[in-house]
Amino acid sequence: MPASVLDGKRDKLLQILRDYGSVLVAFSAGVDSTVVAKAAALACGDKAVAATAFSPSLASGELDQAQKLAELIGIRHEIVETDEFNNPAYLANPGNRCYFCKTELYGHLGPLAQKLGINAVVNGANIDDQGDFRPGMTAATENSVASPLIEAGITKADVRELAKLWELPVWDKPATPCLSSRIAYGVEVTPGRVRMIDSAEQFLKQLLAETELRVRLEPQNLARIEVPVGTIAKLIDPGVSHSVVERFLELGFANVTVDLQGFRSGSMNAVLGDVQLVEIVDFS
């Protein structure tokens, strides 16, 4: 993209945030919300605050990174403990599970913004997110949470370019959705299961020296490992695979498989054509 086009989008983003006067950023430490946090700090100064949700579904190291990034950016950082694991609708893990998680998060951020005297709550959704299955966006609309990247016409590629421009170390960070997203729809989400997945992924990252991978939990405690296609040969080497199976069984998985299609972000959504999995769960 020509620098002049990116500059225009950046300036529009800053103006959108400046017009709010003060903002609370839903800050996950992913590249999108980090760019919004940086922009908010530039546009609003000490009237910008970043808030990170903390719950069992947060992968190891993410909270620590959020704290370090907030310090680097120079934005006030709040940690909000969310309680989605006490919501039966969330635990049931329907296709719209993300809606219940984001509703819980925004239900905390709205009152926090009021307490701090902040005018707007914003998230890190970008233009490309509009073409994906994002039930969390419904929760954002219902809770009056704004998406300044979308308002500014900023794509995922633009986000990474802005992150490089602002020298943010997460400019090339892979997507890091919550641990619950690894659990097959319809399989109950529990703290124990997300801890099991987290431990398995951390083990694989160290063993394979690979950052972009997933351990999916399928029914009957089946682990489905996704790594880049070029890493599959290393993973299935007898010595490596033996260590993987041994560790995964220790963690509580019943069987371990390797997905020959390789790593695909959001691969669990492939089943969402099944109406039974995407129906809205109502526990009211």
C-alpha positions in Angstrom: 0.0 0.0 0.0 1.3 3.5 -0.9 2.5 5.3 2.3 0.1 8.2 1.5 -2.9 5.8 1.7 -1.8 4.3 5.0 -1.0 7.7 6.4 -4.6 8.8 5.5 -6.1 5.8 7.3 -3.8 6.4 10.3 -4.9 10.0 10.5 -8.5 9.0 10.3 -8.1 6.5 13.1 -6.4 9.1 15.3 -9.2 11.6 14.6 -11.9 9.1 15.4 -10.4 8.4 18.7 -9.6 12.1 19.3 -13.3 12.9 18.7 -14.3 10.5 21.5 -12.2 12.6 23.9 -11.5 9.6 26.1 -11.5 5.8 25.4 -11.2 2.5 27.1 -9.6 -0.1 24.8 -10.5 -3.8 25.1 -6.9 -4.9 25.0 -5.9 -8.5 24.4 -2.3 -7.9 23.4 -3.0 -9.1 19.9 -1.7 -6.9 17.1 -5.2 -5.3 16.4 -5.9 -4.1 19.9 -2.3 -3.1 20.4 -2.5 -0.8 17.4 -5.8 0.7 18.8 -4.2 1.1 22.2 -1.2 2.9 20.6 -3.5 5.1 18.6 -5.6 5.9 21.6 -2.5 6.9 23.6 -1.4 9.2 20.7 -4.9 10.7 20.3 -6.1 11.0 23.8 -3.0 11.0 26.0 -3.8 10.2 29.7 -7.5 10.0 28.8 -6.8 6.6 27.1 -6.9 3.4 29.2 -6.4 -0.2 28.1 -8.2 -3.1 29.9 -7.3 -6.8 29.6 -9.7 -9.6 30.5 -8.2 -12.3 32.8 -9.8 -15.7 33.0 -8.9 -19.4 32.6 -9.3 -19.0 28.8 -6.3 -16.7 28.5 -3.2 -18.5 27.2 0.0 -18.5 29.2 2.1 -15.4 28.8 -0.6 -13.3 27.3 -1.3 -11.2 30.4 2.3 -10.6 31.0 2.7 -9.5 27.4 -0.3 -7.2 27.7 1.3 -5.5 30.7 4.6 -5.0 29.0 3.0 -3.7 25.8 0.9 -1.2 27.8 4.0 0.0 29.6 5.8 0.3 26.2 2.9 2.3 24.7 2.6 4.4 27.8 -1.1 3.8 28.4 -2.8 3.1 31.7 -3.5 -0.6 32.1 -6.4 -2.2 34.0 -6.9 -6.0 34.5 -10.5 -7.1 34.5 -11.4 -10.6 35.9 -14.2 -12.0 33.8 -16.5 -14.8 34.9 -17.7 -16.4 31.7 -17.0 -19.9 33.2 -20.0 -19.4 35.5 -22.3 -18.9 32.5 -24.1 -22.2 31.4 -24.5 -20.8 27.9 -20.8 -20.3 27.6 -19.9 -23.7 29.0 -22.3 -25.5 26.6 -20.0 -24.2 23.8 -22.5 -23.6 21.0 -21.4 -22.0 17.7 -22.0 -18.6 19.2 -19.9 -19.2 22.3 -17.9 -16.0 21.6 -21.1 -13.9 22.0 -21.3 -14.9 25.6 -17.7 -14.3 26.3 -17.7 -10.8 24.7 -21.0 -10.0 26.5 -19.3 -10.8 29.8 -16.3 -8.7 28.9 -18.2 -5.7 27.7 -20.5 -6.0 30.7 -17.4 -5.2 32.8 -15.9 -2.6 30.6 -19.0 -0.4 30.4 -19.1 0.1 34.2 -15.4 0.5 34.3 -15.5 3.3 31.7 -18.3 5.0 33.7 -16.2 4.7 36.9 -13.2 6.3 35.1 -15.2 9.0 33.4 -14.4 7.6 30.0 -16.7 8.4 27.0 -16.3 5.3 24.8 -15.3 1.7 24.9 -13.5 0.5 21.7 -12.3 -2.9 20.4 -9.7 -4.0 17.8 -12.0 -5.4 15.1 -10.8 -4.5 11.6 -12.4 -4.5 8.2 -11.4 -8.1 7.5 -13.3 -9.3 10.5 -16.5 -8.4 8.9 -16.1 -11.2 6.4 -15.7 -13.9 9.1 -18.1 -15.5 11.6 -17.8 -13.2 14.6 -20.6 -13.5 17.1 -18.6 -11.3 19.4 -19.4 -8.4 17.1 -23.1 -8.8 18.0 -22.1 -8.4 21.6 -20.1 -5.2 20.7 -23.2 -3.7 19.0 -25.5 -4.5 21.9 -23.1 -2.9 24.4 -22.3 0.2 22.3 -18.7 -0.8 21.8 -17.1 1.0 18.9 -14.7 -0.4 16.3 -12.4 2.4 15.2 -10.3 0.3 12.9 -13.4 -0.5 10.9 -14.6 3.1 10.9 -11.2 4.1 9.5 -11.3 1.4 6.8 -8.3 -0.4 8.2 -7.6 -4.0 7.1 -5.5 -6.6 8.9 -2.6 -5.9 6.5 -2.9 -2.2 7.4 -2.9 -3.0 11.1 0.4 -4.8 10.7 1.9 -2.0 8.7 0.9 0.5 11.4 2.3 -1.7 14.1 5.6 -1.7 12.2 5.5 2.0 11.7 4.9 2.5 15.4 7.7 -0.1 16.2 5.3 -2.3 18.1 7.0 -5.7 18.7 3.7 -7.6 18.0 3.5 -6.4 14.4 4.0 -10.0 13.2 2.4 -11.8 16.1 0.2 -14.7 15.0 -3.5 -14.6 15.9 -4.0 -15.7 19.5 -7.7 -16.4 20.1 -8.8 -17.6 23.5 -8.1 -21.2 24.6 -11.8 -22.1 24.5 -11.8 -21.7 20.8 -9.8 -24.9 20.5 -12.6 -27.0 21.9 -15.0 -28.5 19.4 -18.5 -26.9 19.4 -20.8 -28.9 21.5 -18.1 -30.2 23.8 -18.4 -28.6 27.2 -15.8 -25.8 28.0 -14.2 -26.3 31.4 -11.3 -24.7 33.2 -9.6 -28.1 33.3 -9.9 -28.6 29.5 -8.5 -25.1 28.7 -5.6 -25.7 31.1 -4.9 -29.0 29.4 -4.9 -27.3 25.9 -2.7 -24.5 27.2 -0.1 -26.9 28.6 -0.1 -29.0 25.4 0.4 -26.0 23.2 3.2 -24.6 25.4 4.9 -28.0 25.3 4.7 -28.2 21.4 6.0 -24.6 21.0 9.1 -25.4 23.0 9.6 -28.8 21.4 9.1 -27.7 17.8 10.4 -24.1 18.1 7.1 -23.1 16.4 4.8 -20.3 17.4 1.9 -20.8 15.1 0.1 -24.0 16.0 -3.1 -25.3 17.7 -4.1 -28.2 19.8 -7.8 -28.8 19.1 -9.9 -30.8 21.6 -12.4 -33.0 19.8 -15.1 -35.2 21.4 -13.8 -38.1 23.6 -10.7 -36.1 24.6 -9.1 -36.5 21.2 -6.3 -34.1 20.5 -6.0 -32.8 16.9 -2.7 -31.1 16.4 -2.4 -28.4 13.7 1.1 -27.2 12.7 2.3 -25.6 9.5 2.5 -28.2 6.7 6.3 -27.8 6.6 6.5 -28.8 10.3 4.4 -32.0 10.1 7.4 -34.1 9.1 9.3 -33.0 12.2 6.2 -33.6 14.4 5.7 -37.2 13.2 9.3 -38.2 13.5 9.2 -41.3 15.7 11.3 -39.8 18.5 9.4 -36.5 18.6 5.9 -38.1 18.2 6.6 -40.5 21.1 7.4 -37.5 23.3 4.3 -35.8 22.2 2.0 -38.7 22.8 3.5 -39.4 26.2 3.1 -35.8 27.3 -0.4 -35.5 25.9 -1.6 -38.6 27.6 -0.1 -37.3 30.9 -2.2 -34.1 30.4 -5.4 -36.1 30.0 -5.9 -36.5 26.3 -7.2 -40.0 25.4 -5.8 -40.1 21.8 -3.5 -37.9 19.8 -3.8 -37.1 16.0 -2.0 -34.8 13.5 -4.1 -32.9 11.1 -2.5 -33.4 7.6 -4.1 -30.2 6.3 -1.8 -28.2 8.6 -2.5 -25.2 10.6 -5.7 -23.2 9.7 -6.9 -20.4 11.8 -10.5 -20.9 12.7 -10.7 -24.4 11.5 -13.3 -25.3 14.1 -15.7 -23.1 12.2 -15.8 -25.6 9.3 -18.6 -27.4 11.1 -20.8 -24.4 11.4 -23.0 -25.5 8.5 -24.6 -27.8 11.1 -27.6 -25.9 12.3 -27.6 -27.8 15.6 -24.2 -26.3 16.4 -24.9 -22.7 15.6 -28.4 -22.3 17.2 -28.5 -19.6 19.8 -28.5 -21.1 23.3 -31.0 -19.5 25.6 -30.7 -20.2 29.3 -32.9 -17.4 30.5 
